[in-house]
């Protein structure tokens, strides 16, 4: 019986069929690796992290021109693609040609995130004023979130207030100053060493300069400097370029508001003042048509005296307050324009330096706050 069992076992094991392993060619291995890398990169870039470069000085002091950032998309929840057909890993326009087709647009949808946009966050988003371009193909900007949905924003003599409370400036914030000298020529090397930008010169001894806060005392210490005073646009001085660009609101970049940021579910009465402040959100961002009927308003052809917002809105400003094109000029940032939270400066180059001292080593892998 034992011998029979052994014989039968050998019989079955002998006839067991096995599929031979086919070895992949080198070309096939490279193709598979490239496909895997492309899929992995797409998932990482679309859902987790993206890399962005700082192209301008609007965040100067905190983030510098030439900084390269990692931006977390999962912090606020990854925004799903809106433009269905586009060339991956390219800018929306290259060499004068679009890299996307806007014929098919998907509705806005965002995956759940770990947090929401908070006051003080440094946020990457699409520029809202480019309303003729699909949301996810608009210019990418980076600014600091100053106000969140429902906040009341006021700027008094360049000082920001949220809900009546002072908001401290960023530690490395910059603004412009009127600098009066004794008339003696200044060594241009001083401006380069102190990262000072000369905005204009109104007289032989009078300049407007953007000065980093850390270098203000050093400039004051020079013997040919007579005075340095902040440049502040006076209250009541109307600036037509400043939101909402309406004479009813005589606002400018240094004296602004009060303005309540729209919040999802918030209802406002429709009148001349609220329409001036909120028509951009109602029409351009939420897809409605506002009309006038006698002394009242119509919404999508029907008489209406109130409006309820469908989205949350944010207020973004650069830390370089007098050299930043931000919400003070084009208004609110809708939630569907938010890309992610800036987390770390992974690399940095100084465009004004030579080849051998171009890298800013002290900024590599530097957390952003």
Beta strands, then each sheet from edge to edge (+ up, - down):
strand 1: 49-53
strand 2: 67-72
strand 3: 83-86
strand 4: 93-94
strand 5: 97-98
strand 6: 100-105
strand 7: 122-126
strand 8: 140-147
strand 9: 152-156
strand 10: 159-162
strand 11: 165-166
strand 12: 174-181
strand 13: 197-203
strand 14: 206-212
strand 15: 225-230
strand 16: 256-260
strand 17: 267-269
strand 18: 290-293
strand 19: 296-299
strand 20: 302-304
strand 21: 306-308
strand 22: 313-317
strand 23: 333-334
strand 24: 338-348
strand 25: 366-367
sheet 1: 1+ 2- 24+ 7- 8+ 22- 23+
sheet 2: 1+ 2- 24+ 25-
sheet 3: 3+ 6-
sheet 4: 4+ 5-
sheet 5: 11+ 10- 9+ 16-
sheet 6: 13+ 14- 12+ 15-
sheet 7: 17+ 21-
sheet 8: 18+ 19- 20+
end
